[in-house]
Amino acid sequence: MQKTNISFKRIQQLAIPAIVSGIAEPVLSSTDAAIVGNIPDFGTESLAAVGIVGAFLSMLIWILGQTRSAISAIVSQNLGAGKLSDLNNFPAQAIYFNIILSIIVLFSTYFFVEEIFSLLNAEGIILEYSIDYYNIRVWGFPLTLFTFAVFGLFRGLQNTFWPMIIAGIGATVNIGLDFALVYGIQDYIPAMGIKGAAWASLISQALMAIIALFFLLKKTEVSLKLRFPLHPEVRRLVTMSFNLFIRSIALNIALLLAVREATGLGTEFMAAHAIAVNIWLFTAFFIDGYGAAGNILSGKLLGERNYKSLWMLTKKVVSYNIVVSFLLIIIGLVFYEPLGRLFNKDPQVLLIYNGIFFMVLICQPISAIAFTLDAIFKGLGEMGYLRNVLLGATFLGFIPFLYFAKYMDWGIIGIWGAILAWVAYRAIALVVKFKRKYIPLIQN
């Protein structure tokens, strides 16, 4: 069997399309935030509502969307071991598994949305806007989970080009619809405000799901016909997914606690936090591009038991992402204030944002190490360890720091200090694990 290619050119072929496809979801949320934040009436309240709902929906998507990584790891490892043909009915079972989970979660939250957002300190017009926005956007949740499952299959097959095409179309359509539906088109479409942003996202998610289905049926030999018995790899999929669910719950506890504390400081603080988080998540998906290349190739290398190339791959993608992180810092410094004004024009919101955005920039190189190794460990199937790292980072790092900062009255700076401590814990833990487990395998 031909050895896996980990050259600079091959990594770019996987990473660059992965960057484009990876930013689709944050583009949906960030575009919504930027557009509604500039609505003439109640723009700040609308931005705060999008920030709250965006954090909650991201939590749901990240929790269940982790099955994409599990599917990708299983497919790539079987590909590397020369056993791809043995998967037969596994892809269809994995996709239906994702869809069923998404429907269960959708209906378990839909009827309690007011209580959920009240727990996040939303009240008054912000609570009303949050409910309006969520009640439309949530129906795109199963569509997104279907698309993610298909992306996982494509990644496992070492293909990030098709996901790039799908996500690029979805993001472009979303931006156009946001302007048309939020502000309206005179004599044709009435201005719908925050509801228009939700409809724009929902339509874009439906379009992406349709295109993903087309590519799956026309470009691969995968059948969506559900056949039994369950494939043996389904058990490993469930185990990996469960560990990633727990991991994502811990991850999102941190993000939601940050939203809750920011909302408790006031509407302007929540709006500024929403801007910073949206930019941070957007930059994270640039970093995730090289992480995705590492994820795809590491699973295949593990299947081949090619540990020397695995170590070389890890050094390469981490180095590339550190370079990317410093480029993002430079861009952030050059456009420090314009980035804030892109989302909101309120002077008080921008004053708070200007006081915390430097922490988003400091976070970049730390995120580069943490997120890249996180992706590689997913490709290696180390879901149990990733679960433990996030539990430790959240309950031993983030939460103690957050409430110590609250006690010290550090305000929103304390919230972002907790986020920095949380990311740093993850980076250190993953570096230590890789050195202890995989370096000795090279030597042996």
Backbone torsions as a table, in degrees:
resi	resn	phi	psi	omega
1	MET	NA	139.9	179.7
2	GLN	-67.2	134.1	-179.6
3	LYS	-67.6	150.5	-179.3
4	THR	-66.8	132.7	-179.5
5	ASN	-84.2	118.8	178.0
6	ILE	-118.5	28.9	178.7
7	SER	-67.2	163.9	177.0
8	PHE	-54.4	-44.7	-178.4
9	LYS	-62.2	-43.4	-178.1
10	ARG	-67.0	-39.7	178.7
11	ILE	-63.5	-40.2	178.1
12	GLN	-65.1	-37.6	179.8
13	GLN	-60.8	-31.7	178.7
14	LEU	-89.2	-40.0	-172.0
15	ALA	-73.0	-44.4	-175.1
16	ILE	-63.9	-47.9	173.9
17	PRO	-61.7	-33.8	179.6
18	ALA	-66.4	-33.9	176.8
19	ILE	-62.7	-46.6	-179.0
20	VAL	-63.0	-46.9	-178.3
21	SER	-70.6	-33.1	-176.9
22	GLY	-68.8	-27.6	-177.0
23	ILE	-84.7	2.3	-176.4
24	ALA	-59.1	-51.3	-177.6
25	GLU	-65.7	-47.3	176.0
26	PRO	-64.0	-28.6	176.0
27	VAL	-64.4	-40.9	177.7
28	LEU	-58.0	-49.1	-177.7
29	SER	-71.4	-42.9	-177.9
30	SER	-67.2	-39.0	177.6
31	THR	-64.5	-44.7	176.7
32	ASP	-56.6	-45.4	-177.9
33	ALA	-63.7	-45.3	-177.9
34	ALA	-65.3	-40.5	-177.8
35	ILE	-70.9	-49.9	-176.4
36	VAL	-72.0	-26.0	178.7
37	GLY	-66.4	-16.7	179.3
38	ASN	-106.7	13.1	173.3
39	ILE	-63.4	132.7	-176.8
40	PRO	-56.2	-42.0	-178.9
41	ASP	-105.6	124.7	176.7
42	PHE	61.8	35.1	179.0
43	GLY	-64.4	-40.7	-179.4
44	THR	-66.2	-42.4	178.2
45	GLU	-64.8	-38.7	178.4
46	SER	-65.0	-40.2	178.1
47	LEU	-63.9	-42.7	178.4
48	ALA	-61.6	-41.3	-179.8
49	ALA	-64.1	-44.3	178.1
50	VAL	-62.8	-37.3	178.0
51	GLY	-63.4	-42.3	179.9
52	ILE	-67.3	-50.3	-178.9
53	VAL	-65.9	-39.9	179.1
54	GLY	-59.7	-40.9	178.7
55	ALA	-64.6	-41.9	-178.6
56	PHE	-69.3	-44.0	179.2
57	LEU	-66.4	-37.3	176.6
58	SER	-61.6	-37.1	177.1
59	MET	-59.7	-48.8	-178.8
60	LEU	-63.7	-43.7	-178.1
61	ILE	-65.3	-42.1	-178.8
62	TRP	-69.6	-35.8	179.9
63	ILE	-64.9	-51.9	-176.7
64	LEU	-85.9	-25.9	179.7
65	GLY	-68.8	-10.7	178.9
66	GLN	-66.0	-17.9	176.2
67	THR	-61.8	-25.2	175.2
68	ARG	-57.5	-44.6	-179.6
69	SER	-66.9	-38.5	179.9
70	ALA	-66.3	-44.0	178.0
71	ILE	-61.6	-46.0	-179.5
72	SER	-60.4	-44.0	-179.2
73	ALA	-62.5	-44.5	-178.6
74	ILE	-64.8	-45.8	-179.0
75	VAL	-65.5	-45.8	-177.0
76	SER	-66.9	-38.1	178.8
77	GLN	-66.3	-39.8	176.7
78	ASN	-67.3	-35.8	177.1
79	LEU	-63.5	-44.9	179.9
80	GLY	-65.6	-32.2	-179.7
81	ALA	-85.4	0.2	-179.7
82	GLY	73.2	27.5	-176.3
83	LYS	-119.3	24.0	-175.6
84	LEU	-59.5	-37.9	-178.0
85	SER	-64.8	-19.8	-179.1
86	ASP	-75.2	-13.2	-176.5
87	LEU	-73.2	-27.3	-179.7
88	ASN	27.5	-95.7	-172.4
89	ASN	-88.4	6.9	-179.0
90	PHE	-63.1	-46.5	-176.5
91	PRO	-55.8	-45.7	-179.4
92	ALA	-63.2	-42.5	179.4
93	GLN	-63.5	-37.7	179.4
94	ALA	-66.7	-41.5	-179.5
95	ILE	-65.9	-45.1	178.7
96	TYR	-65.2	-34.1	175.7
97	PHE	-58.5	-45.3	179.5
98	ASN	-63.8	-44.5	-177.4
99	ILE	-64.7	-44.2	-179.5
100	ILE	-62.5	-43.1	177.8
101	LEU	-60.1	-42.3	-177.7
102	SER	-65.0	-39.0	-179.8
103	ILE	-67.5	-40.7	177.8
104	ILE	-60.2	-47.3	-178.9
105	VAL	-67.0	-39.1	180.0
106	LEU	-56.4	-51.1	-176.1
107	PHE	-76.2	-19.0	177.4
108	SER	-78.9	-15.0	178.4
109	THR	-110.2	-26.6	-170.2
110	TYR	-58.6	-38.9	-174.4
111	PHE	-88.4	-0.2	-179.3
112	PHE	-124.4	23.6	-172.2
113	VAL	-64.4	-38.4	-179.8
114	GLU	-63.7	-43.1	179.6
115	GLU	-64.8	-39.4	-178.9
116	ILE	-63.0	-47.9	-177.0
117	PHE	-74.3	-26.4	174.0
118	SER	-65.2	-36.2	176.8
119	LEU	-64.3	-25.2	178.2
120	LEU	-90.4	17.0	175.7
121	ASN	71.7	16.0	174.7
122	ALA	-77.4	135.9	178.3
123	GLU	-152.0	164.0	178.0
124	GLY	61.8	-135.3	-175.6
125	ILE	-68.8	-28.7	177.7
126	ILE	-66.5	-41.0	177.5
127	LEU	-64.5	-42.9	179.5
128	GLU	-61.7	-45.8	178.8
129	TYR	-65.5	-38.5	180.0
130	SER	-61.0	-43.3	-179.9
131	ILE	-66.4	-43.6	178.9
132	ASP	-59.0	-46.1	-177.5
133	TYR	-66.9	-45.4	-176.4
134	TYR	-66.7	-42.1	-175.0
135	ASN	-62.6	-19.7	175.0
136	ILE	-94.7	-50.0	-173.1
137	ARG	-66.2	-28.7	-174.2
138	VAL	-62.0	-25.8	-178.6
139	TRP	-70.9	-12.1	173.8
140	GLY	-84.1	-5.5	-176.5
141	PHE	-61.5	-50.9	177.2
142	PRO	-61.8	-33.9	178.8
143	LEU	-64.2	-42.4	178.5
144	THR	-64.9	-41.4	-179.5
145	LEU	-67.4	-35.9	174.1
146	PHE	-62.7	-47.2	179.9
147	THR	-60.8	-41.7	179.1
148	PHE	-62.4	-39.9	179.6
149	ALA	-63.4	-42.1	178.1
150	VAL	-64.9	-41.3	176.8
151	PHE	-59.9	-38.1	178.1
152	GLY	-61.2	-41.7	177.0
153	LEU	-63.5	-45.5	179.8
154	PHE	-61.1	-43.3	179.7
155	ARG	-62.8	-42.2	178.5
156	GLY	-60.4	-30.6	177.9
157	LEU	-86.2	11.1	177.1
158	GLN	67.5	34.8	-178.5
159	ASN	-127.6	114.8	174.6
160	THR	-110.5	-0.4	-177.3
161	PHE	-71.0	-46.1	-179.3
162	TRP	-63.8	-44.6	174.6
163	PRO	-57.9	-34.5	178.0
164	MET	-62.9	-45.0	179.6
165	ILE	-61.2	-46.5	-178.5
166	ILE	-62.0	-49.8	-176.7
167	ALA	-68.6	-36.7	179.1
168	GLY	-62.6	-42.6	177.5
169	ILE	-64.1	-45.1	-179.1
170	GLY	-60.9	-45.1	-179.1
171	ALA	-65.4	-41.9	-179.9
172	THR	-63.1	-45.5	178.7
173	VAL	-62.6	-40.2	-178.8
174	ASN	-61.9	-43.4	-179.7
175	ILE	-62.4	-46.0	179.5
176	GLY	-62.1	-44.2	-179.9
177	LEU	-67.5	-34.3	178.2
178	ASP	-57.7	-50.2	179.8
179	PHE	-62.2	-42.7	-175.5
180	ALA	-68.6	-41.9	-172.7
181	LEU	-89.2	-33.0	179.9
182	VAL	-73.4	-50.9	-177.4
183	TYR	-90.8	-19.6	-179.6
184	GLY	82.2	164.2	174.7
185	ILE	-123.5	119.5	-173.3
186	GLN	-53.0	130.7	177.8
187	ASP	74.0	-2.7	-178.7
188	TYR	-124.2	-52.8	-176.6
189	ILE	-128.4	123.7	177.8
190	PRO	-71.2	149.3	176.9
191	ALA	-65.7	126.4	-176.1
192	MET	-108.3	-3.9	178.7
193	GLY	62.3	-138.9	-174.8
194	ILE	-64.6	-30.1	176.4
195	LYS	-65.3	-34.0	177.7
196	GLY	-63.7	-37.8	177.7
197	ALA	-63.9	-39.6	179.2
198	ALA	-65.5	-43.4	178.8
199	TRP	-64.4	-37.5	178.3
200	ALA	-60.3	-44.0	179.3
201	SER	-66.4	-42.9	-178.7
202	LEU	-62.7	-45.7	180.0
203	ILE	-62.7	-41.1	179.8
204	SER	-64.4	-41.1	179.0
205	GLN	-64.7	-38.8	177.9
206	ALA	-65.1	-41.5	179.2
207	LEU	-62.9	-42.9	179.4
208	MET	-63.1	-39.3	179.1
209	ALA	-64.6	-40.7	179.7
210	ILE	-64.6	-44.1	-179.9
211	ILE	-67.3	-39.0	178.3
212	ALA	-61.8	-40.7	177.6
213	LEU	-62.7	-41.1	179.4
214	PHE	-61.4	-49.6	180.0
215	PHE	-61.7	-39.8	-178.4
216	LEU	-62.2	-44.3	-175.8
217	LEU	-79.3	-32.3	-174.6
218	LYS	-94.6	-27.4	-173.0
219	LYS	-106.5	-7.7	179.1
220	THR	-130.3	173.2	176.7
221	GLU	-96.6	10.9	-178.8
222	VAL	-71.2	133.9	175.7
223	SER	-107.8	141.8	177.0
224	LEU	-92.9	7.8	176.7
225	LYS	-72.4	120.1	-176.7
226	LEU	-79.2	119.6	-179.4
227	ARG	-125.9	149.4	179.5
228	PHE	-119.0	162.3	8.4
229	PRO	-75.6	173.1	178.4
230	LEU	-63.9	139.3	177.7
231	HIS	-67.7	143.4	179.6
232	PRO	-55.9	-30.3	-179.8
233	GLU	-71.6	-15.1	178.4
234	VAL	-62.8	-36.4	178.6
235	ARG	-61.8	-43.5	177.6
236	ARG	-67.4	-35.8	176.1
237	LEU	-59.8	-46.1	-179.6
238	VAL	-63.9	-43.5	-179.9
239	THR	-63.6	-47.6	177.8
240	MET	-60.5	-45.4	-177.7
241	SER	-63.9	-40.0	179.2
242	PHE	-61.5	-45.3	178.2
243	ASN	-62.0	-39.3	178.8
244	LEU	-71.7	-30.8	175.0
245	PHE	-61.7	-49.7	-180.0
246	ILE	-60.0	-43.6	178.4
247	ARG	-59.0	-45.4	-177.6
248	SER	-70.4	-31.7	175.3
249	ILE	-62.7	-45.2	177.6
250	ALA	-61.8	-42.3	179.3
251	LEU	-59.7	-45.8	-174.9
252	ASN	-80.3	-20.9	170.2
253	ILE	-59.4	-42.8	178.7
254	ALA	-62.6	-49.2	-177.6
255	LEU	-65.1	-39.6	-179.2
256	LEU	-72.4	-34.6	174.9
257	LEU	-64.6	-36.6	176.8
258	ALA	-63.4	-43.0	177.4
259	VAL	-62.4	-43.9	-178.2
260	ARG	-61.9	-45.7	-179.0
261	GLU	-68.2	-37.8	178.2
262	ALA	-66.2	-41.2	178.0
263	THR	-63.3	-37.8	179.5
264	GLY	-64.8	-22.3	178.5
265	LEU	-78.1	-20.1	179.7
266	GLY	135.0	162.4	-176.6
267	THR	-58.3	-44.5	-178.0
268	GLU	-64.9	-36.9	178.4
269	PHE	-66.4	-41.6	178.9
270	MET	-65.3	-39.8	179.1
271	ALA	-63.9	-43.7	178.6
272	ALA	-64.7	-40.1	177.7
273	HIS	-63.8	-39.5	178.9
274	ALA	-61.5	-40.7	177.9
275	ILE	-62.2	-50.0	-177.4
276	ALA	-61.7	-43.1	-179.3
277	VAL	-65.3	-42.9	179.6
278	ASN	-61.4	-41.5	178.4
279	ILE	-67.5	-42.3	179.8
280	TRP	-61.5	-45.2	179.4
281	LEU	-66.4	-36.1	178.4
282	PHE	-63.1	-45.8	178.8
283	THR	-67.0	-32.2	179.6
284	ALA	-61.1	-32.4	-178.8
285	PHE	-79.2	-18.2	168.5
286	PHE	-68.9	-44.5	177.3
287	ILE	-63.4	-35.5	-177.1
288	ASP	-66.8	-18.4	178.9
289	GLY	-60.5	-50.3	177.1
290	TYR	-71.9	-30.6	173.5
291	GLY	-61.0	-39.2	179.0
292	ALA	-64.5	-39.7	176.5
293	ALA	-61.8	-42.9	176.8
294	GLY	-63.7	-39.5	179.0
295	ASN	-61.7	-47.2	-176.8
296	ILE	-65.6	-48.3	-174.5
297	LEU	-76.9	-32.5	-178.2
298	SER	-66.1	-37.8	178.1
299	GLY	-63.5	-41.5	179.1
300	LYS	-67.3	-41.1	178.4
301	LEU	-64.8	-36.8	176.8
302	LEU	-64.3	-41.3	177.1
303	GLY	-60.6	-33.8	178.2
304	GLU	-81.7	-12.6	-172.5
305	ARG	60.3	36.8	-179.4
306	ASN	-98.1	78.6	-171.9
307	TYR	-74.5	-29.7	178.2
308	LYS	-63.9	-46.4	178.2
309	SER	-66.9	-31.0	177.0
310	LEU	-61.7	-42.7	178.7
311	TRP	-66.7	-42.3	177.9
312	MET	-63.0	-41.9	177.9
313	LEU	-60.3	-45.3	-178.4
314	THR	-60.8	-45.5	178.7
315	LYS	-61.3	-41.0	-178.6
316	LYS	-64.2	-53.3	-173.2
317	VAL	-69.5	-33.4	175.7
318	VAL	-65.3	-43.4	178.9
319	SER	-62.2	-44.7	179.3
320	TYR	-60.0	-40.9	-176.7
321	ASN	-73.1	-29.4	175.0
322	ILE	-66.0	-39.9	175.5
323	VAL	-61.7	-44.8	178.2
324	VAL	-59.3	-41.5	-178.0
325	SER	-62.6	-38.8	179.5
326	PHE	-72.9	-31.7	172.9
327	LEU	-64.1	-39.8	177.2
328	LEU	-64.9	-36.8	177.3
329	ILE	-63.6	-44.5	179.7
330	ILE	-61.3	-44.9	178.0
331	ILE	-61.6	-41.6	179.6
332	GLY	-63.8	-39.1	179.1
333	LEU	-68.2	-40.9	-179.5
334	VAL	-66.0	-40.0	-175.8
335	PHE	-110.0	31.4	-174.9
336	TYR	-51.0	-58.5	-177.1
337	GLU	-79.2	-41.4	178.8
338	PRO	-58.1	-33.2	178.2
339	LEU	-61.3	-39.8	178.1
340	GLY	-66.1	-43.6	-178.9
341	ARG	-67.5	-22.2	176.7
342	LEU	-62.0	-31.9	-176.7
343	PHE	-93.8	-34.0	-173.0
344	ASN	-160.6	147.8	-178.9
345	LYS	-107.4	-1.5	-178.4
346	ASP	-63.7	121.2	-177.4
347	PRO	-57.9	-38.2	-179.1
348	GLN	-68.2	-41.8	177.8
349	VAL	-62.0	-44.6	-178.4
350	LEU	-66.9	-34.5	177.0
351	LEU	-62.2	-44.7	178.6
352	ILE	-66.5	-44.7	178.8
353	TYR	-58.1	-45.4	-179.5
354	ASN	-62.0	-25.3	-179.6
355	GLY	-83.4	-11.1	-178.2
356	ILE	-121.7	-14.0	-172.6
357	PHE	-65.1	-26.1	178.5
358	PHE	-61.2	-26.5	179.7
359	MET	-73.5	-31.0	173.4
360	VAL	-62.9	-38.9	-179.6
361	LEU	-70.6	-40.7	177.5
362	ILE	-60.2	-33.7	-176.3
363	CYS	-69.4	-19.6	-170.1
364	GLN	-59.3	-54.4	-178.4
365	PRO	-66.4	-31.3	177.3
366	ILE	-67.4	-43.0	177.2
367	SER	-62.0	-36.8	-179.0
368	ALA	-58.3	-44.0	179.4
369	ILE	-70.6	-48.6	-175.8
370	ALA	-63.5	-48.2	-174.4
371	PHE	-72.7	-33.4	179.3
372	THR	-68.0	-48.2	179.2
373	LEU	-66.0	-34.2	176.2
374	ASP	-58.1	-45.6	-179.8
375	ALA	-65.6	-41.1	179.5
376	ILE	-64.6	-42.1	179.7
377	PHE	-64.4	-32.4	174.8
378	LYS	-65.0	-42.6	177.6
379	GLY	-61.7	-31.0	179.5
380	LEU	-82.4	-5.6	179.6
381	GLY	79.7	18.1	-177.1
382	GLU	-84.6	50.8	-174.2
383	MET	-69.1	-33.5	179.3
384	GLY	-63.8	-42.3	179.5
385	TYR	-69.1	-40.2	177.6
386	LEU	-60.5	-37.6	175.4
387	ARG	-59.1	-48.5	-177.1
388	ASN	-65.5	-36.8	178.6
389	VAL	-62.5	-45.8	-179.4
390	LEU	-67.8	-36.5	176.2
391	LEU	-61.8	-44.5	178.8
392	GLY	-65.7	-45.2	-178.7
393	ALA	-60.8	-37.9	-177.5
394	THR	-77.9	-50.1	-171.6
395	PHE	-90.4	-19.0	177.2
396	LEU	-107.2	-19.8	-179.0
397	GLY	-110.3	-65.8	-171.8
398	PHE	-65.4	-55.0	-173.8
399	ILE	-63.3	-47.0	176.9
400	PRO	-58.9	-42.2	179.8
401	PHE	-64.8	-43.8	-177.8
402	LEU	-57.8	-47.7	-175.0
403	TYR	-81.8	-23.5	169.5
404	PHE	-66.5	-43.0	178.4
405	ALA	-63.7	-37.6	177.5
406	LYS	-65.1	-41.9	177.5
407	TYR	-61.2	-38.0	-179.6
408	MET	-81.3	-2.5	178.0
409	ASP	61.8	44.5	178.4
410	TRP	-85.7	-5.2	175.1
411	GLY	63.8	-141.7	-174.8
412	ILE	-70.8	-24.4	174.1
413	ILE	-62.3	-38.8	178.3
414	GLY	-64.7	-36.8	178.2
415	ILE	-61.9	-45.7	-178.8
416	TRP	-74.9	-25.3	172.0
417	GLY	-64.6	-38.6	177.6
418	ALA	-65.8	-38.2	177.7
419	ILE	-63.8	-41.7	177.6
420	LEU	-62.0	-43.9	179.1
421	ALA	-63.3	-36.9	-179.3
422	TRP	-64.5	-45.7	-179.7
423	VAL	-69.0	-40.3	-179.1
424	ALA	-63.2	-40.7	177.4
425	TYR	-57.0	-45.3	-178.6
426	ARG	-63.8	-43.7	-178.4
427	ALA	-61.7	-46.7	-177.9
428	ILE	-64.6	-44.8	-178.1
429	ALA	-62.5	-38.0	-178.2
430	LEU	-74.8	-36.9	175.9
431	VAL	-61.6	-45.6	-179.8
432	VAL	-61.3	-44.7	-178.7
433	LYS	-63.5	-44.4	-178.2
434	PHE	-62.5	-43.7	-179.1
435	LYS	-64.8	-37.7	-177.0
436	ARG	-75.6	-34.6	-173.7
437	LYS	-99.0	-43.7	-168.8
438	TYR	-96.3	-28.0	175.8
439	ILE	-62.2	-45.1	177.2
440	PRO	-60.3	-30.5	178.9
441	LEU	-66.3	-32.5	176.6
442	ILE	-65.9	-43.9	-177.4
443	GLN	-67.9	-27.0	-178.6
444	ASN	-89.4	NA	NA
